[in-house]
């Protein structure tokens, strides 16, 4: 199945620049959202992300501010001119986000693993106007490429043409260097099958630690992926969710300014060999850490 993909936001980003999406893991207060957005906008970030509804592993934690946060995203757009992005997991989320003028919806790893949930979201987007939003689909929590592709196809079949994927790594039991194992060969294979579709890398969720955001970002760009989605908070040590993997806008600006954009990308002629080398390096690193 070939995809007729339209660019995400070329009016803002141009054709050659990496796509950078940044903002806090969660919208916690109006002041936190606006302060973070202003700092990011001053550093030329053009797409602001914030979680409004947060799927937590266990009940009792901070599960998002809810619809109040959508009003804060409206204010971000009005004051900074940035596009806004948030995660949706249900039909109600889609309806409320689209009615509030959110520009970019992303679908999380837990949701993309559930075909029933994906179809519900796809149907809602189709009803409320697939031409009105861009949609990014994160990889499922488990390393299942066909499940990831199926989630993408459901959104595409709903009429969305500004569509892309987010690689956020895969869950694994036990202690590892990364919060979610990157298993780069899987997004590489996705890119081989759908070279026209942008793939955005999420170094915050892959690394799980703020000190890994920079190295993983450079690795992602070196491998030819199209951009980054990074969690940035005005006061990350006080964040209500995922504080250890968030960076301040100032630190994010430093990271982005130190990234090297290669003028040439590696071909996939020896893709199988590259996969073997990546798997071997991952295995050796885990053994050394153990």
Protein Blocks (a to p, Z undefined) as FASTA:
>chain_A
ZZddddfblmlnommbccddeddfbafbfklmmmmmmmmmmnopabdcddfbdcdfbghi
aebjbjmlmmmmmmmmmmnopacddddfbfklmmmmmmnopabdcddfklmmpmklmmmm
mmmmmmnopklpccdddddfbdcfklmmmmmmmmmmnopabdcdddebjadedjdfbfba
fklmlmmmmmmmmmmbccdddfklmnopaklmmmmmmmmmmnopabdcddddfblmlpcb
hkllpccfklmmmmmmmpccdfbdcdfklmmmmmmmmmmmmmmmmmmmZZ
